[in-house]
Amino acid sequence: MTSHESPTSLLRANVETGVPGLDEILGGGLVRGGVYLLEGMAGAGKTILSSQIGFHRVSRGEKVLYMTLIAESHDKLLAHLKRLTFFDENAVAQQMLFVSGYHELMQDGLDGFLKLIASSIYDYRPSLMIIDGFRSAREFSETELSLSKFIHELNALVAAMDCTTLLLAPLSGNEPHPEHTLVDGLIELNRYSDGMRRAREIEVHKMRARNHLMGKHYFRIAESGLLMFPRLEAQHAAPSGSVDLKTRVSFGLPHLDIMFGGGLSQGSTTTLIGPSGVGKTMLCLQFLAAGAERGERCLYLGFYEGSQRLIGKAEAVSIPLDEAHRDGRLAIQWQPAVELPRRRNRRERTRHRKADGRNPHGDRRRGGLSRFGAAGRSLRAVSERLAASVARGRHYDARHGGSTALPGLRPFAKHACVGPNGKSRAVALHGNGRGSASRHFHRQTARRRA
């Protein structure tokens, strides 16, 4: 370290990807000047993900170099990207330059390709470089030593030029490769089967200088690009702020409120258990109506019934919700359980809507979902998700002064949550006890009674 360099000046700057949920999985983003290997089977989304990151950096006023080692023409590549909303045609050839290195690799091998990279970086000065088709570089390396030498020289080059680099390659399975130990990060995109359905997942195997989230996380590809959904179990919510256990919130039913000592505690989570038809849904709707009457923001989430059917049932028993729904005090988010993989992707997507407050209505308090217990393969998995959701909800409540309704086991049919006057409230509707977790729960109960 020279005399004019301080320890902080040597720290690499953070590079945000701009992909929803990805920076959280990566532990904050990429490190400027680092080299990252992005692996995945054909059609996993590598090209879309790297392009999405590239156009995000372009939107920040930076330059991006996209270098291809595949036979696919740039015209075909751009034609595919044009269908995505992040694509900016005006930036192509101006801030985002596409260069083919296939010819240099064929003629002069890795040395010629490295010279092309160096000259392109010096001439164009990009902050991000994407090398698509790194498999070709593997195949043209005579030995593992020559490939390791290429990776080492590439590392030194991009670090000196502060150029973050993404290497795109197909999955290599369990077979180790030299680049796995030499790169700064190893990210895998994959697909898994769920019956006759297929779902997408991402896993970060390695990330230097980052406390990334371990394990697999669901993602999907939409018109806006990739949307990541980090698992709540992998996150750590550190509650902050004071906890108010004295404030009570009413159901709007005087006799019931007396039984609860004035109502439910602010920020609490309450599970209603009972057979089908006992009135769990109606009690939760009454809870929402009481909050809407006091001007609180209310949120309902579920899989089974749409807004019109739900409001119609409430109005039939003199629970006024229609006006609150029309003027925005009550938000109803309904996700039909049709053609959605039964477990991880539906569970992660819906839990993030409530736990992270990612809903278009901006409610300060969120609700849970129906069939939460059915989303797990075991009671242990369900309990872990419930614990993670409770921790995240309490953390959100401490920061924003609201209250959260969180999902529980499927045999626990309803979920209600309360908060202070002037705040929002929400309920979570759960299933009717016919899920696998429910059957296991009832079998265990019967055995204990026997």
Phi, psi and omega in degrees: 000127181282172185294333183266001180259130176259161179302324181289330181289339180276348179288133181286141180288159180273141179243110178283139181277333183079002179269121183306122177089340185287318180299325177294320178294322182283352182085025177127343181129193178269164176261129182300132181087001180275163177244125185234134179259122180250109183251153177177152177293167180301131180084008182285336179115017183297312182295319179295316181297312181295321178293321178298316177296318180298312181291333175293318177293327176297319179295341177270008178087014181260168177255146183229136177249120179251108184250129184249145174237024182243161183285345181296133182287156178294328178298317179292320179298315180292326178298323178288321182288336182298338181282351182260144188290337181283348183292132179238102184296329181291338182276341182294133181072357176250293178259339178238108186256132179255125182228139177260129177251011184295319182295314180297322179294321180292320186278314190241004178072203184294327180295316178293323178293321178295322177297321177297318178299313182298313181295323179293319180293317180295321182284321189261334180054057179281155173267344179221134176234136179241125176249105184265125181097039183296345178300326179297322178295322176300314185291330181273355176281130183289322180221168175296329179295319180293323177291320177297321177297318179297315180297319180297315180292323177296318177303313181295321182294308185289329176294319179293328182264005182054043182248106177293136188233134175247125176255123182256126183212156176288163179299140179253006181067218179270002182285123181286147177230151181303323184293339180297325180271340186266336181279163181276340180206146179232116184238134181240130172254135184212175175230150177227156183267142174224086188069234177268002180261162175232141179228161185252147178213155179235144177220132177262111181275333185205137177204101181290143176064022180218140174266078187281164179278124182283161175089186183262146181226141181284146170214163176220160180253121179240184179296335179273359181112209181275139175238119182260147180231089180300140178293133179295329181297333183276352182262155179243119178258117179262102182301139178223157180090168181282156179247127180258108180258002183263328182293133181243148178236133189274151170279348187083010178239101189306315183293322178292320179298324178297320180298331180266010179073032180110357181129186179274153181291145177300134178075009183274167177238123184237131179253129176259125182245136177175161179290167180299134177088003183281342177116019182296314180298316182296323179294320178293321177295323176297321177299317178294318181297322179296321178291318180296325179297330179269009177081017179278153174278129185238147182223134177236134176231142179188169179254336195270313189238136177284175186297317184294317179295318182295314180294323178298320178295321180292314181296331181294337179246026174064036171254105188283110178234344187298313181295320179296325179289322181289325182268003172095357177291330178244122175251132179241118177250119184239123178244101180302135182275062181236129179052038171244132176307140196290340192243267199294313190290320178293320182296313182295318184296317183285325179293325179290331177299322183267318186287327180260359180071023182275075175223152188291353185264350178068030181294141179274349176229138186244163178248167177271201189225158173285156175061029179297317181297327181291346181285348183254153179275346182208162177296328178296315180297319180296318181294324178295319180292323178296315180298318179295320180294320178298315180298316180294319180296318179294322178296318179295319180299319182295327182277328189244358177073015180257201180213152189235137171263125186242153183285153178232191179295150185301321179295343175274102200284334181224159184220131180228150182218147187229168179202184183288161177300143182087352177259179179265165178219162182208159173232156175241128178261128180248178189287194185253019175082019181257005182282170181296319178297324180294315180298318179296319180300314182290326177296316179296321178296318180295322179294319179295320179294324179292000000 
